[in-house]
């Protein structure tokens, strides 16, 4: 079985794939100081709840945008799964797509993995909107090429910046408000964050489509995608497992490659 690991700035996701389907998936807070042994202590009981153990896992793939996590994730795979993981960004890992950027190596691993999965599932050109620590808008051509994108502050990051930068404003949760006009500080902040983010989303998607000049399907993924999905018509599909599916697809592609 395959262990797919998606390490983001806020959360790290572990998923077990048995060759046919995703058997289990877990999300934890990303801790840059967590050791290989601590990953094992965390995952061992979770696997046990599914009737699995480390012995059932014989391969792994990692995508991380937090470089300091990579050493211990590699060590965890080598020590407990007895395998060397594939790592998105390593020169010998074939993504199966072209990265049409000025500096391809600088593109976040998660963004490339999303592009692979989006092209596999959806036809035509695609915009992948990933609602994470940052909200990214990634452009995938009808041929599957990664063509660039937009990076905006994530909704939670915006809320924290508002709290940190203004002495009188409290920390608030991102939530949909019934009204845009708030009658107190907290609902006013929540309205600005939520409906302001809807405006950012709709405005950027519209401008991307105008600049691209072709029909595009918009896919929403990431932790906060479901919060915004039903409040705007610009997101065509909600796909929470997009990144994990991309990792599974890339692993399968590279497993089929003949050994040099």
C-alpha positions as a Python dict, from the first residue, in 0.01 Angstrom:
ca = {
    (1, 'X'): (0, 0, 0),
    (2, 'X'): (100, 360, -60),
    (3, 'X'): (130, 634, 200),
    (4, 'X'): (76, 976, 37),
    (5, 'X'): (194, 1275, 241),
    (6, 'X'): (95, 1635, 167),
    (7, 'X'): (277, 1874, 402),
    (8, 'X'): (139, 2228, 388),
    (9, 'X'): (220, 2537, 589),
    (10, 'X'): (-73, 2483, 826),
    (11, 'X'): (-167, 2114, 802),
    (12, 'X'): (-10, 1788, 696),
    (13, 'X'): (-229, 1518, 541),
    (14, 'X'): (-152, 1145, 538),
    (15, 'X'): (-353, 912, 314),
    (16, 'X'): (-334, 535, 262),
    (17, 'X'): (-411, 404, -87),
    (18, 'X'): (-450, 30, -142),
    (19, 'X'): (-412, 36, -520),
    (20, 'X'): (-784, 83, -577),
    (21, 'X'): (-914, 338, -330),
    (22, 'X'): (-813, 569, -46),
    (23, 'X'): (-848, 349, 264),
    (24, 'X'): (-786, 619, 525),
    (25, 'X'): (-691, 986, 552),
    (26, 'X'): (-574, 1193, 849),
    (27, 'X'): (-492, 1561, 898),
    (28, 'X'): (-254, 1701, 1162),
    (29, 'X'): (-103, 2040, 1240),
    (30, 'X'): (228, 2095, 1062),
    (31, 'X'): (508, 2104, 1319),
    (32, 'X'): (852, 2176, 1175),
    (33, 'X'): (1022, 2028, 1484),
    (34, 'X'): (842, 1691, 1470),
    (35, 'X'): (1089, 1404, 1438),
    (36, 'X'): (1065, 1082, 1238),
    (37, 'X'): (988, 889, 1556),
    (38, 'X'): (713, 1135, 1650),
    (39, 'X'): (549, 1082, 1311),
    (40, 'X'): (555, 709, 1386),
    (41, 'X'): (403, 756, 1732),
    (42, 'X'): (127, 969, 1579),
    (43, 'X'): (46, 741, 1284),
    (44, 'X'): (77, 397, 1445),
    (45, 'X'): (-251, 413, 1645),
    (46, 'X'): (-434, 578, 1355),
    (47, 'X'): (-332, 293, 1127),
    (48, 'X'): (-437, 48, 1398),
    (49, 'X'): (-788, 190, 1400),
    (50, 'X'): (-810, 84, 1034),
    (51, 'X'): (-669, -261, 1101),
    (52, 'X'): (-338, -162, 943),
    (53, 'X'): (22, -133, 1050),
    (54, 'X'): (351, -4, 911),
    (55, 'X'): (413, -348, 761),
    (56, 'X'): (118, -296, 526),
    (57, 'X'): (278, 15, 375),
    (58, 'X'): (551, -53, 120),
    (59, 'X'): (579, 278, -67),
    (60, 'X'): (544, 651, -5),
    (61, 'X'): (531, 984, -184),
    (62, 'X'): (579, 1329, -33),
    (63, 'X'): (483, 1678, -143),
    (64, 'X'): (589, 1954, 93),
    (65, 'X'): (602, 2332, 81),
    (66, 'X'): (779, 2338, 418),
    (67, 'X'): (1141, 2236, 347),
    (68, 'X'): (1225, 2184, 715),
    (69, 'X'): (979, 1892, 736),
    (70, 'X'): (1136, 1694, 453),
    (71, 'X'): (1435, 1540, 634),
    (72, 'X'): (1226, 1380, 908),
    (73, 'X'): (950, 1271, 671),
    (74, 'X'): (1213, 1093, 461),
    (75, 'X'): (1362, 938, 773),
    (76, 'X'): (1020, 823, 889),
    (77, 'X'): (957, 647, 556),
    (78, 'X'): (1298, 482, 551),
    (79, 'X'): (1291, 374, 917),
    (80, 'X'): (931, 260, 958),
    (81, 'X'): (806, 183, 606),
    (82, 'X'): (1142, 43, 488),
    (83, 'X'): (1124, 242, 164),
    (84, 'X'): (1275, 551, 5),
    (85, 'X'): (987, 789, -69),
    (86, 'X'): (933, 970, -396),
    (87, 'X'): (956, 1345, -336),
    (88, 'X'): (787, 1597, -563),
    (89, 'X'): (1059, 1827, -692),
    (90, 'X'): (1334, 1564, -704),
    (91, 'X'): (1483, 1555, -1056),
    (92, 'X'): (1405, 1187, -1111),
    (93, 'X'): (1032, 1223, -1038),
    (94, 'X'): (828, 1248, -1358),
    (95, 'X'): (513, 1459, -1318),
    (96, 'X'): (390, 1394, -1670),
    (97, 'X'): (324, 1764, -1736),
    (98, 'X'): (524, 2061, -1864),
    (99, 'X'): (584, 2349, -1623),
    (100, 'X'): (579, 2664, -1837),
    (101, 'X'): (729, 2904, -1584),
    (102, 'X'): (1036, 3127, -1573),
    (103, 'X'): (1165, 2925, -1276),
    (104, 'X'): (990, 2585, -1271),
    (105, 'X'): (1178, 2472, -960),
    (106, 'X'): (1025, 2758, -759),
    (107, 'X'): (665, 2642, -809),
    (108, 'X'): (515, 2487, -496),
    (109, 'X'): (494, 2108, -499),
    (110, 'X'): (126, 2113, -403),
    (111, 'X'): (42, 2339, -697),
    (112, 'X'): (206, 2101, -945),
    (113, 'X'): (38, 1798, -790),
    (114, 'X'): (-300, 1974, -812),
    (115, 'X'): (-236, 2046, -1179),
    (116, 'X'): (-167, 1678, -1249),
    (117, 'X'): (-487, 1567, -1073),
    (118, 'X'): (-702, 1840, -1230),
    (119, 'X'): (-594, 1752, -1583),
    (120, 'X'): (-661, 1384, -1519),
    (121, 'X'): (-1019, 1438, -1397),
    (122, 'X'): (-1147, 1746, -1585),
    (123, 'X'): (-1152, 1827, -1956),
    (124, 'X'): (-1031, 2151, -2112),
    (125, 'X'): (-841, 2431, -1942),
    (126, 'X'): (-873, 2449, -1563),
    (127, 'X'): (-828, 2698, -1280),
    (128, 'X'): (-746, 2523, -952),
    (129, 'X'): (-828, 2741, -651),
    (130, 'X'): (-659, 2596, -343),
    (131, 'X'): (-781, 2753, -18),
    (132, 'X'): (-489, 2703, 219),
    (133, 'X'): (-255, 2924, 419),
    (134, 'X'): (-227, 3112, 92),
    (135, 'X'): (-504, 3091, -166),
    (136, 'X'): (-355, 2994, -500),
    (137, 'X'): (-513, 3014, -844),
    (138, 'X'): (-332, 2777, -1081),
    (139, 'X'): (-380, 2759, -1456),
    (140, 'X'): (-370, 2421, -1629),
    (141, 'X'): (-399, 2411, -2008),
    (142, 'X'): (-619, 2168, -2198),
    (143, 'X'): (-299, 1972, -2270),
    (144, 'X'): (-216, 1949, -1899),
    (145, 'X'): (65, 2207, -1897),
    (146, 'X'): (107, 2419, -1585),
    (147, 'X'): (91, 2776, -1717),
    (148, 'X'): (118, 2997, -1409),
    (149, 'X'): (-113, 3141, -1150),
    (150, 'X'): (-192, 3386, -874),
    (151, 'X'): (-101, 3378, -505),
    (152, 'X'): (-318, 3567, -255),
    (153, 'X'): (-321, 3569, 127),
    (154, 'X'): (-540, 3294, 267),
    (155, 'X'): (-860, 3386, 449),
    (156, 'X'): (-729, 3280, 791),
    (157, 'X'): (-402, 3462, 728),
    (158, 'X'): (-598, 3776, 642),
    (159, 'X'): (-799, 3746, 963),
    (160, 'X'): (-483, 3705, 1171),
    (161, 'X'): (-316, 4003, 1002),
    (162, 'X'): (-621, 4218, 1080),
    (163, 'X'): (-604, 4117, 1447),
    (164, 'X'): (-228, 4164, 1473),
    (165, 'X'): (-222, 4496, 1293),
    (166, 'X'): (-510, 4674, 1467),
    (167, 'X'): (-498, 4707, 1845),
    (168, 'X'): (-875, 4721, 1895),
    (169, 'X'): (-973, 4435, 1663),
    (170, 'X'): (-1011, 4086, 1812),
    (171, 'X'): (-922, 3752, 1655),
    (172, 'X'): (-1231, 3616, 1475),
    (173, 'X'): (-1325, 3298, 1291),
    (174, 'X'): (-1400, 3302, 919),
    (175, 'X'): (-1772, 3245, 883),
    (176, 'X'): (-2054, 3343, 650),
    (177, 'X'): (-2263, 3634, 779),
    (178, 'X'): (-2627, 3690, 688),
    (179, 'X'): (-2565, 4059, 620),
    (180, 'X'): (-2278, 4248, 464),
    (181, 'X'): (-2332, 4547, 695),
    (182, 'X'): (-2227, 4456, 1049),
    (183, 'X'): (-2392, 4612, 1355),
    (184, 'X'): (-2095, 4543, 1585),
    (185, 'X'): (-1719, 4501, 1552),
    (186, 'X'): (-1707, 4121, 1526),
    (187, 'X'): (-1985, 4079, 1265),
    (188, 'X'): (-1838, 4373, 1072),
    (189, 'X'): (-1499, 4199, 1065),
    (190, 'X'): (-1653, 3867, 971),
    (191, 'X'): (-1851, 4027, 690),
    (192, 'X'): (-1543, 4202, 557),
    (193, 'X'): (-1336, 3884, 567),
    (194, 'X'): (-1599, 3651, 424),
    (195, 'X'): (-1769, 3868, 161),
    (196, 'X'): (-1444, 4047, 85),
    (197, 'X'): (-1292, 3710, 8),
    (198, 'X'): (-1586, 3619, -214),
    (199, 'X'): (-1518, 3943, -402),
    (200, 'X'): (-1148, 3859, -434),
    (201, 'X'): (-1232, 3510, -560),
    (202, 'X'): (-1487, 3627, -816),
    (203, 'X'): (-1274, 3917, -933),
    (204, 'X'): (-958, 3712, -985),
    (205, 'X'): (-1139, 3427, -1162),
    (206, 'X'): (-1306, 3677, -1396),
    (207, 'X'): (-977, 3850, -1477),
    (208, 'X'): (-795, 3518, -1529),
    (209, 'X'): (-1060, 3401, -1774),
    (210, 'X'): (-1052, 3731, -1960),
    (211, 'X'): (-674, 3719, -1990),
    (212, 'X'): (-663, 3350, -2084),
    (213, 'X'): (-928, 3393, -2352),
    (214, 'X'): (-1066, 3037, -2350),
    (215, 'X'): (-1340, 2853, -2156),
    (216, 'X'): (-1209, 2732, -1819),
    (217, 'X'): (-1344, 2503, -1548),
    (218, 'X'): (-1285, 2621, -1190),
    (219, 'X'): (-1203, 2364, -922),
    (220, 'X'): (-1206, 2445, -551),
    (221, 'X'): (-988, 2246, -309),
    (222, 'X'): (-811, 2293, 24),
    (223, 'X'): (-925, 2328, 382),
    (224, 'X'): (-1154, 2631, 344),
    (225, 'X'): (-1294, 2553, -1),
    (226, 'X'): (-1626, 2419, 128),
    (227, 'X'): (-1686, 2744, 321),
    (228, 'X'): (-1696, 2948, 1),
    (229, 'X'): (-1812, 2693, -257),
    (230, 'X'): (-2190, 2736, -228),
    (231, 'X'): (-2182, 3116, -195),
    (232, 'X'): (-2042, 3185, -541),
    (233, 'X'): (-2116, 3055, -887),
    (234, 'X'): (-1755, 3086, -1008),
    (235, 'X'): (-1645, 2752, -854),
    (236, 'X'): (-1774, 2473, -1078),
    (237, 'X'): (-1661, 2174, -870),
    (238, 'X'): (-1552, 2112, -510),
    (239, 'X'): (-1274, 1851, -497),
    (240, 'X'): (-1126, 1817, -146),
    (241, 'X'): (-903, 1517, -231),
    (242, 'X'): (-742, 1673, -539),
    (243, 'X'): (-387, 1690, -398),
    (244, 'X'): (-390, 1337, -259),
    (245, 'X'): (-524, 1201, -588),
    (246, 'X'): (-248, 1383, -772),
    (247, 'X'): (15, 1224, -547),
    (248, 'X'): (-133, 879, -607),
    (249, 'X'): (-134, 940, -982),
    (250, 'X'): (228, 1061, -987),
    (251, 'X'): (341, 763, -780),
    (252, 'X'): (166, 522, -1018),
    (253, 'X'): (327, 693, -1316),
    (254, 'X'): (675, 664, -1170),
    (255, 'X'): (624, 307, -1049),
    (256, 'X'): (560, 205, -1411),
    (257, 'X'): (885, 359, -1532),
    (258, 'X'): (1162, 107, -1609),
    (259, 'X'): (1456, 120, -1371),
    (260, 'X'): (1771, 276, -1515),
}
